[in-house]
Amino acid sequence: MDKTTLRHKTKTDRSIHFSDMQRVMDSAYQHHQTVNLKAWCLESKGAIETYNGYYVHHQYWVGGYVRIRKGREIRTIPEIFIIEINGLKVYL
């Protein structure tokens, strides 16, 4: 393989489709595993928030949002705002 093929293969390995991201979160919820997320935050004018080591508290596929928790803190995030999960970029 030449360098461009390797570079392209490495780049695609670092991304995940939106529906696969939902499956990863569902699996983390079922197995009580933590996730690392990056998501846009509308409250701070589109800044990117990082959520490391959070548990998936509940996921609503139909509603389009996920609740994550760390200790007593619970956050509700619209799934469409999630741009990265466990180091993988999310694409539609």
Buried (B, 14 or more C-beta within 10 A) or exposed (E): EEEEEEEEEEEEEEEBEEEBBBEBBBEBBEEEEBBBBBBBEEEEEEEEBEBEEBBBBEBEEEEEBBBBEBEEEEBEBEBEBBBBBBEBEBEE
